[in-house]
Amino acid sequence: MTEPGARTAPSRVRTDIAHNARVWNYWLGGADHYPVDRAVGDRVTALYPSIGEVARADRAFLGRAVRHLAGDTGTGQFLDIGTGLPTADNTHEIAQHTAPDARVVYVDNDPMVLVHARSLLTSSPEGATEYIAADARDPERILRDAGRTLDLGLPVAVMMLGILNFILDTEEARSIVRTLTDPLPSGSHPVLTHPTPELGGEGNEAAMRFWNENATPPITARSRSEFASFLDGLDILEPGIVSCSRWRSGSSVRGPEVAQFGAVGRKP
């Protein structure tokens, strides 16, 4: 593993301003970040000490959701939007461990993620893994390009973990979810997480304000009702909209409730 700070930035990567994908990687214990990311990440942690728990809980939610969908519902296709930098237990690894023929398409628009995409582009012999360089604000293009790897006539799990919070306009965020899910068949599953000022997240306000002044892209938190509106017209799998740390955690010992909603919908 390369020592953090010793790596050379790929072209088009700005190292003078913190970026979400790299700071998130830092909070998860990865190595793909620069001094500015660590400085901002440490300041956010000082303002909101549970942010590391949020990052880890969000990642654990991804694993549980993918295992449930690939195993219990038989979902064999995953569209992971805003995938971020690769760490352990990526979507394709979890899905193909359960269902070797699973097909996974990753989507991100960060140039550093693109550099590391080859780390993601591994697959079981039976399945497929692909990467699309695209922005979440262009859902039509995402579906068009994903259709080269996924059969969009069959159910797809659309993973949007911690990505809609970077779409500051709530109606635009709703429109993105609708555009991605409306063309998909019954049995498709949107999978969402999102920071909230509820569930103990009230203290996050100062941290988010600092982030928006010192990092990119800007972020917003949303209420339960705003988050629920992203799933209008869809069934919501049990246990409903909860802290992502409590979604099917399968443990008699309940971990900390983090201020990050998690939910899995199903298109009727």
Order of alpha helices (4+ residues) and beta strands (2+ residues): beta-alpha-alpha-alpha-beta-alpha-beta-alpha-alpha-beta-alpha-beta-alpha-beta-alpha-beta-alpha-beta-beta-beta
